[in-house]
Amino acid sequence: MKKLLLAFVALLVIAFVAFQVPAVQDRLVGAVMKRNMDNRDRQALFADDAMRLLVCGSSSPFPSEDRARPCLAVIAGGKFYVVDTGSGSWNRLALLRIPGDRIGAVLLTHFHSDHIGDLGEFDMQTWVAGRPGPLSVYGPEGVEKVVSGFGQAYELDHGYRVAHHGAEMLKPEYGHMKPITAQLGDGPQPLFTDGDLRVSIFPVSHAPIHPAVGYRFDYKGRSIVISGDTTKDARVVAASKGVDLLAHEAQNQEMVARLAATAESLDRPRLRKVFHDIPDYHTSPVEAAEVANEAGAKLLLMYHLTPPPPKALERRFLAGVSDIRPKGVALARDGMLVELPLAGGEPVVTQLR
């Protein structure tokens, strides 16, 4: 044992010394650069053998070290369609080496800051990546104002980039967003089709925020519903009937109540009021499980996690869920990938690195 320990220490010393050698450092830098820029292996995500959902943001307005704010990417028909663009979500997609030129559209559920913060980055970054036209941004009434604001904020940036890299590479007519206002009914309404992909929109309950919506994606016999922010709502159940994957927001109300009590004990009344107010327009994990059961969803993926739990507390976040839904539940983490094989079968959950 002593000899093994000495050998291990010797290897550590050798490695430490080697890492100080400039030639070794250069090789490491080169390897990291290549790994971060090479997205050829990600092209397999766009193969037409499955409909996929990639989590690019699983948190809420609460700060988190390893979770971006809300963002889900549906991959189908060779493109990805982003639902909400929370702060840090583009960075997450970039770290996952998702090819930005394959973006199909952005769909916004509502206009809280944690759902729109990276919209300008999605526009700019996918344009630089080679997006073949303006970026369509769908949403309920108000989307024009949001898109116009981000367009003005990034107008100078876009001009700088065209001047620097040239209009042949960065076509100015491609470097903007096109807002598309959806018409809402009492239930799901067709929003758009793109090849075999059909997207529908439906209203949800997030008062006093109005309108707020969710989306349903159908592709070659597989289906995904994304709730957006909502209380437990029969309209989500109706839109999710028989769905393969229901991505539903979840807020642990007991944890939020404890946060309010802690804020009060620390004499932080403004923070305490925020924690006191938010339970009435979100859904608890148990309620989300009830929605999934009533809809007959094959898999429930909880996202927009409030508060965002560290891994050690994920089971506590889901307290009570297993009593009513013992299987078919996943808690979102950034980089989680759910695949729905077009050949049929159960959803497959993995983690991208």
N, C-alpha and C positions, 0 to 999 in steps of 0.2 A: 504493500500500500504506500509506503514511504517513497519507494522508487517511482511509482506511478505519479504521485503528487509532485515530485521533483521534475519529472519529465513534463508534466502539464505546465508547471511554472516556467520551465525552460522554453516551451513553445510560445507561451504568452510573451516572454521577453523578446524572443526572436521576431514574433509578429509585430510587437511594438516598435522595435528597431527598424524593421522592414518598412513600416508605414511612414517612417520619417524620411525615407529615401525619395527624392523628387521623382525619379523614374517610376517608382511604385505608385506614388500619389497620382502621377499623370495617367497611369493605366486605370486606376480606380475612377478618376474623374471621367475618362473616356467611356468606361463601362456604364457609369451612372447616366451620362448624357445619352448614350445609345438606348439604354433601357427606357428612359423617360420620353424619348422621341419616337421610338419604334412602336407603332400601333397596328402593325400588320396582323398580329394575332387577334386583335379586337374585331377584325372584319368578320370573323366567324359568328359574332353576335348578330350579324345582319343576314345570316343564311336563312333561307326560307323553309326551315324545318321546325320552327317554333315561334310562338308569340312570346315576347319577353317583357318583363318590367324590371328596371334598374333603379335602386334607391340612390338618388344623388343628394338627398337631404332628409333626415329623419327627425329633426328637432322642431322646436317652436321658438317663440321670442327669447326663451331662456338661454343664457350662455352655455356652451358645451365645448369641451376640448376636442371631441372627436366626432361631432355631429354638425353638419350644416343645417340651415333652416329649410323649410319644406320644399321638396323637389322630387318628382317621380318622372322617369323617362320610360315611355312605352315604345318598344321596338317591334316593328312589323313592316313587311313590304320593303325592306332595305333602308328604312329611315327610322329616326327616333323623334318622338313627339313629347315635349316637355310640359308637364302639368305643374305650374308654379315655379318661380325662380328665386327662392329664398337666398339670403345672403350666404356666401360661401359655397353655393351649389355648383357654380361654374368651376370653381377651383377643384371641387371633388370630381367632377367629370373629367377635367384635365388630368388630374392625378391618376384617374382610371384609364387614361389614354383613349377616350372615346373620340372618334373622328368627327370634328365639328361640322364638316361639310355635308354630313348626312342628316342634318336636322330637317325635320319636316314642318314643324310649327311649334309655337308656344301657346299653351292654353292656361288662362288664369282663372282661378276659382273665385277670387274676390281681391280686394285691393289693400288689405292690411300690409304693413311694411315688410313683415317677415315672409310674405308670399311674392313680393315683387322686387326685392332689393337688388338682385343680380340681373334684372332684365336688360339693362344697358350692356352688361358684359356678355350676355348671350348673343346680343345683336352684333357687337363689335368682334368678338372672338370667332364666331362662326363665319362672319364675313371675311375676316383675315384667313380663315382656314379654307376658303374657297366655296362658300355657299353660292349656289347658282342663281340667286335672285333675291329680292327683298324677303324679309322674315315676316311671315304671317303670324299675327298675335290675336288669338280669339279670346273672347271674354264677354261677360254681361255688360249692360249699360255702364259706361264710365271708362271702358277700355281705351277709348279714343283719347281721353284726357291723360291717362297714364302713359300711353305710348308717345303722345306729343311731348309730355314733360321730359321723358328720357331722351327723346330725339333732340330736344333743345340742349339738354345737359351734355350730350355727346357730340354735338355738331362741330365744335372746334376740334375735338379729338379726331373725328373722321377726316376733317380737312387736313390736319397735320399728316395723317397717315397716307392720304392720297398724294400729297406733295412730296413725301419722303420716298414712298415705294413706287409711285407711278400709277396713273389711271388704268394702264393696261392690266396690271396685277390686281389692283383694288378698284373695281368698277364703281364709281360713285353712285350709279343708279341701283346697284345691288345693296349698298350699305345703309339701308334704312328699314324701318319696320312698317308693316301695313296692318292697322287695327281693323278687326272684323267684329262687329257687335252682334251677339247672338240674340235671337228672339226666344223668349221663354214662354212655356205653357205650364199647366199643372203637373205634367209628367215629362218623361223624356221626349225631346224634340230632335230630329236630325240636324246635325251641325255641318258636317262635310263628309265627303268620301274621297279616298285617295287610293285608286286601284281597288283592291279587295278589302281595304280597311273602311269601316263605317264608324263614325264618331257621333255620339248623341250627347245632349246637355240636359240637365234637369235642375230645378231649384231645390235648395236645402234651407234649413232653419239656423241662422246665425245672427239673429236680431240683437242689437239694432243695425247690424250690417246688412244692407239690402241694395242690390241683389247679391246673393251668394249662391254658388252652383257646384255641382259635381259633374263628372263625365263618365260615359260608358264607351268602351272600345270593343268592337267585334271584328274578328279577322279569321276567316276560313274555319269557322266552327268553334273558335276559342274566344274567351271574353274576359274583360277586366273592367271593374268599376272603381273609380276614385271619388271618395266622398267629399273632399274639401273639408273645411271647418263647418261643423254642424252639431246640433243636439241630436239625440235619437229621433229619427224622422222616418215616418212611414213611406215617404217618397224615395228615400234611399233604398228601403226594402223593395219597393216596387221596381225600381230601376235595376236592382241586383238579382232579380229572380233567376235562379239557375246559373249564376255567374261562376266562372272558374276561379277568379281571384277578386276579392273585395279588399281594397286598400282603404282603411277607415281610420280617421283620426282617433286619438285616445288621450284622455286626461285623467290621471289618478287623483280623484277629488280628496281623498284622505291626505295624500302628500301635500296637496295645495293648501288644505286647511292647516296643516302643521306649519307650512311656510308662512301663512298669515299670522299664526300665533307667535312664531319666532320673530317676525318683523315687528309685531307689537311689543314683544319683550325687549327688543333692541331700540325702541322708540323711533321707529321708521314708519310713520303713519301713512305716507303716500304709497310705500311699497305694500303695507298691509291692506290698503284699499284695493290695489290692483289684484292681490291674491283673493280678496273677499269677493270681487266682482266677477272674475272669469269663470267660475263653475257654471253659471246659468246659460252659457252659450257653447258649451263643449260636451263631449260624450265620454262617459267613463269606459274603462276596458270591459267591464261586465256588460254594459249597454251595447257596446260595439259587438260583443259576442252574441248578444241577443239578436241584433240586426242580421248578423251573418246566418244565424240559425233560422230565423224567419224567412230569409231570402233563399236558403238552401245553397249558400256559397260553399264551394269546395275548400277554399283556403281563405282565411282571414289574416291579412297583414296589417298590423297596427303601426301607424306612423304619426307624424306631428305629435311627438310624445311630450307631454307636459306633466311634471318636469322631466327633462331628458335623463333617464336613469343610467348610471354607470353599470357596467356588466354585472357587478356584484349584487345590484339591486333590481335586476330585470325581473326575477321571479316575484319579488315583492310588488313590483309595479303591476303584475298580472294577478294579484291576489283575488281569488273568487272566480276567475275565468274558467278554470278547469272543472268547477262544479257544474257548469252549464254547457261547456263546450270542451270536452276532454282532449280532442285532437283537431287538427286543421287550423292551428293558430301559430303565427310567427310574429315576433317583435322586430320591427325594422331596424337595421343598422345601415349606415352609409356604406355603399358598395355591395349591398345584398342584391342578388340576382334571382328572379323567379322565372322559370321557363315553363311554358305550356306547350308541350310537343303537339304539332299539328296532327300527328298520327294518333293522338289520344293518350289517355293515361293521366296519372296524378301530377300536380305541379311539382317541379323540382327546384329546391332552394339551395343556392350556393353563395359563396362570398368571393367577389372579385378583389384582387390585390393589385 
